Amino acid sequence: MLYVIYAEDHADSLEKRNSVRPAHVARLQLLRDEGRLIIAGPMPAVDSNEPGAAGFSGSVIIAEFASLESAQSWANDDPYIAAGVYQNVNVKPFKRTF
């Protein structure tokens, strides 16, 4: 089943985000290589694809997992959590219509 992972950043976490981004992206690449990643990306804090110093307000990931528990476990192991980038992470089942 598909799950949406919606994460909100702590304020002023851009430096932390940048420092662990390679590890975060590597985990996403594994999902992609397994054919389980639908979409993933950050949410700019301002109306721009390149927000610069404004940074990001969070991230969205939609991917396939065996269960809600496995999706939550995967999300909990994200390097952004360990580094203190994310202040809140919600995982919900997702039904693709289009």
Secondary structure, DSSP 4 states (H G I P E B T S, - for coil): -EEEEEEEEPTT-HHHHHHHHHHHHHHHHHHHHTT-EEEEEEEESSSSSS-GGG-EEEEEEEEE-SSHHHHHHHHHT-HHHHTT-EEEEEEEEE----
